[in-house]
Amino acid sequence: MSVYEAIRQRRDVRAEFTGEIVDDATLWRILEAAHHAPSVGNSQPWDFVVVREPTTLRAFADHVAHKRTAFRETLPPERAAMFEPIKIEGIRESGTGIVVCYDHSRGGPHVLGRATVPETGIYSAVLAIQNLWLAATAEGIGVGWVSFYDPGYLAELIGLPARIRTVAWLCIGPVHEFQHLPDLERFGWRTGRPLAEAIHHETYRG
Ligand SMILES: Cc1cc2nc3c(=O)[nH]c(=O)nc-3n(C[C@H](O)[C@H](O)[C@H](O)COP(=O)(O)O)c2cc1C
């Protein structure tokens, strides 16, 4: 699969997991792709915690369900009705969670390129996620990013040292299919915008 094909096929997956578990060799290749990402000062500030223990998956899924309810309660009635059928995670169905973590101390005190823009560390971890997501797509493996959680809760659940923060919980597993459209478009929540609207010339107003 070409990189353009992988970019086009990639989807945030929630409902299409088959229930099978991604095998270790495939998971290793996907994580190798993540580990090849560019990083500020070559600091490679990421760690990947692979979670398969059913009790941990259930605990996290219950926590996320509470956060989903809390979000729904903030919505006006029309938006709440639209949100209702939208699935926001596939934690148990995927059978594998990967918690992508960020360590600001990785690379020592003089990370080349991070002095002026501290967020470049987090940007690097996110690039690892994108590599992982595209590699998984090329392998026919689905990925779903879950951010409906309290970072302190997740840190405790997986035993993170205080200096390390979570960037994402990724649900990873074999899928029946990749949808052609993002779920949020299919369910009428929000559609994308044309590329031409995102491109500016010379200045932001241009
Ligand atoms: C930083 C980030 C956080 C996200 N968090 C969630 C989430 O908590 N639950 C969810 O269902 N999707 C989540 N998504 C997936 C987006 O909703 C999805 O990427 C977007 O609707 C576009 O769909 P696509 O990825 O299938 O193209 C997240 C995506 C990103 C990049």
The ligand as a Gaussian input file, in Angstrom:
#p B3LYP/6-31G(d) Opt

LIG

0 1
 C       -6.296000      14.182000      19.509000
 C       -7.480000      13.330000      19.106000
 C       -8.370000      12.895000      20.067000
 C       -9.478000      12.121000      19.711000
 N      -10.318000      11.633000      20.684000
 C      -11.354000      10.848000      20.342000
 C      -12.210000      10.270000      21.325000
 O      -12.044000      10.446000      22.527000
 N      -13.222000       9.492000      20.921000
 C      -13.461000       9.276000      19.603000
 O      -14.418000       8.564000      19.285000
 N      -12.664000       9.772000      18.642000
 C      -11.620000      10.550000      18.984000
 N      -10.799000      11.038000      18.012000
 C      -11.060000      10.708000      16.597000
 C      -11.663000      11.872000      15.820000
 O      -13.004000      12.061000      16.161000
 C      -11.503000      11.560000      14.329000
 O      -10.141000      11.495000      14.025000
 C      -12.169000      12.577000      13.441000
 O      -13.556000      12.592000      13.632000
 C      -11.883000      12.321000      11.951000
 O      -12.227000      10.991000      11.624000
 P      -11.163000       9.989000      10.983000
 O      -10.001000       9.896000      11.932000
 O      -11.891000       8.689000      10.815000
 O      -10.738000      10.602000       9.674000
 C       -9.696000      11.803000      18.354000
 C       -8.768000      12.230000      17.381000
 C       -7.677000      12.972000      17.746000
 C       -6.689000      13.401000      16.680000

